[in-house]
Amino acid sequence: MTPSARLSAAIDLIAAIDTDRVPAAKALKEWGTAHRYAGSGDRAAIAGLVFDVLRRRASSAWLMDDDTPRARVLGMLKRERGLNADAIAALCDGGRFAPAALSESEHAALTSRSIDDAPAHVAGDYPEWLDGHLAQAFGADRAAEAAAMASRAPLDMRVNTLNAKRDKVAASMAHLGVTPTPWSPLGLRIDLGADARNPGIHAEEDFIKGHVEVQDEGSQLAALFSGAKPGEQVIDLCAGAGGKTLALAAMMQGKGRLIATDHDKRQLAPIYERLSRAGVHNCDVRTPKGPNDTLSDISASADLVLIDAPCTGTGTWRRNPDAKWRMRPGALDVRLKDQVAVLDRGAALVKPGGRLAYVTCSVLHQENNAQIQAFLARMPGFELVPAVQLAAVLWDKADDFIAAALVSQEGLLMTPRRTGTDGFFVSVMRRIG
């Protein structure tokens, strides 16, 4: 397919997403099934265009002074891809399979309009109803912080220290262009261009042998900050597919007792194969069965309880750009209630002197700082561990990391703009009574 034909396909897909109100991934899959002549490179390029439009939906429409699918695609080419009006006109020449030629108004918009005077929710590309929430988290920096969450994320991997070393894995995966992650001592990163396909990590020998797992650097750091140690009893209370469970197991060096569970047994389905591939032998996966509590034998005896809390996922907008436009205010209210319940459940499992680590992939104040403030008000037997102590695991990078992250009394917040990671909030509390 020509670049112009790919552009036409992207316009059609954005229109379909608007009309059918379906996730972008589903629309792209259905398009690929219906257009089997398109090669993998074409599908990757079209997906890149579609996701870039979703990342820059508000600002692209603002640039064009028009909110149609075509206008958003054209505006994105200027906003995200950096093309000028002449370059965009060359793609839209009205030829076979190409978009129609630019109108006078479109050419004028591409030439003269900018986002310099746009409101924060437009410049930052997020729903207007979230403006107050993001202002609470970032103040005047909210547009810049949100704009950074609209860029394409790199592909990060965590080296499994149970059976591998980072320098050796980096050497064996050099053909993929891997580099060490800036903060995590366990991470490797692959930067991806706008049209780049995600590399087939699952087919790599290092993945098959359990040497690496795909995991954002922010998620790696969140696990490291929990301070899990060999010989401890550790509970991953919201384990899901097991990403942080695997990281905890490596930190424990196969020594001690690791329990992974989740209220939704369907989320746990992938964890068994992942644990086996990683060579983890000290993890007990407990699947919910009926009304019985899977942790009824654990009563204030855990050294560490990690809560990877259910949240709005605002910190992962780089990877799920359409999710921010489908998010509704009611979803936040539901998540806040879920977080209260899981925090209180986790607190009951921690022994005196033990830690409760609370993690979200959200940047919203209500899910982060406010949630911890409310927890400490109703649970006076816990005290906060200062963020500088959490970051000490980064050794010589600790001071620079603390300077980069948004540090508060309740914990620390990582963001794409500040730390180059997904948005993650981490708070660790110690039980004192």
C-alpha positions, 0 to 999 in steps of 0.5 A, a space after each residue: 500500500 502507498 502512504 496515501 492509501 494507508 492514510 485513507 484507511 486510517 481515516 476510514 478506521 477513525 470513522 468506524 471507531 466513532 460510529 461503532 464506538 468500539 476499541 481501536 484494537 478491535 476495529 484494527 483487527 476487523 479491518 485486517 481480516 477484511 483486507 487480507 491483501 495488506 501486509 504486516 508493514 501496512 497494518 503496523 503503519 495504519 495502526 500507528 496512524 490510528 493510535 496517533 490520532 487517538 493520542 492527539 484527538 483534541 489538539 488535532 481537531 483544534 488545529 483544523 477547527 473541525 472534529 471530523 475523522 478526516 480533520 483529526 487525521 490531517 491535524 495529527 500529521 502536523 501535530 504528531 508527525 511534524 508534516 507541513 501543509 505541502 507534505 500533507 497535500 502531497 499525500 492527499 492528492 485525490 488520486 487512486 486510493 488517496 484521500 481527496 485533495 485538501 480544501 482551501 480551508 484545510 490548507 489554511 488551517 494547516 498553515 496558520 493555526 496552532 495550539 498556542 492559545 488552546 485550553 489545557 484539555 486541548 493542549 494536553 489531549 484529554 477529556 475536558 471533564 478531567 481538567 479539574 482532576 489533572 489540575 489537582 495532580 499537576 496544577 499549571 503543568 497539567 497540559 504538559 504532563 498530559 501531552 507527554 502521556 500522549 506520545 508512543 511508549 517504548 517497549 520495556 522488559 525486565 531481566 529475570 535475575 533468577 536465571 539471567 543477567 542484564 548485560 548478557 541478555 542485552 548482548 543476545 538481544 542487541 539485534 533488536 536495538 535494546 538499551 538499558 532503562 534509565 532508572 531500573 537496574 533490571 530493565 531493557 528498552 526498545 524505542 519505537 518509531 511512529 510506524 514501527 511494528 512491535 518486535 516479536 519478543 515472544 519468539 525470542 530465545 531469551 523470552 522463551 527461556 524466561 530470561 525477560 518479561 515485558 514490563 514497563 520500567 515504572 512497574 519494575 520500579 514500583 516492585 523494587 520500591 516495595 522492598 521484598 526480601 529473601 525469606 519474607 512472607 509476601 502477598 501480591 493481593 491484586 496479582 492479575 496476570 502476574 507481572 509484579 508477582 514475577 518481579 517480587 519472586 526475583 527479588 526474593 531469590 526463590 527464598 521465602 513464601 510468595 502468595 499471589 491472588 486476585 478477586 477475579 480468577 480470570 485475571 490469574 489465568 496467564 500467571 501459571 505459565 509465566 511462573 513456570 517459564 521464569 523458574 519461580 518455585 516458591 509462589 502459591 497461586 490462590 484462586 478465589 472459590 466461592 464466598 470463602 476467603 483465599 487468605 483465611 489462614 493469613 492473619 497479621 503475619 505477612 512481612 509485605 502485602 503489595 496492592 497493585 490496586 484497581 484504578 482508572 489506568 490514566 497513567 497508561 494512556 501512552 499504551 491505551 490512547 482510546 481508553 481516555 476518551 471512553 473513560 466516564 466519571 462513574 468509573 472513578 467513583 467505582 475504583 475509589 470504592 474498590 481501592 478502599 476495600 482492598 486497602 483495608 483487606 491488605 492492612 489486616 494481613 500485615 504483621 507488626 513491623 511489616 509493610 503495606 505497598 500501595 501502587 496504582 497506574 493512575 496519576 489522579 490525586 483522588 486515587 493516590 494521595 487522597 486515598 492514602 490520607 484517608 487510609 491513614 486516618 482510619 488506620 492509625 496503626 500504620 506510618 508512611 515510609 519516606 519516598 527517599 528511603 524507597 528510592 535508595 534501592 536505586 543506589 547512585 541514581 536515587 537522588 536523581 530519581 527523587 529529583 525527577 519524580 513528583 514526591 509528596 508526603 504520601 509517596 511518589 508519582 512517576 510520569 512520562 514527562 518526569 521519569 520517562 515511564 508510565 504513570 505510577 504512584 507508589 506509597 509504602 506504609 509500615 505497621 507500627 501497632 
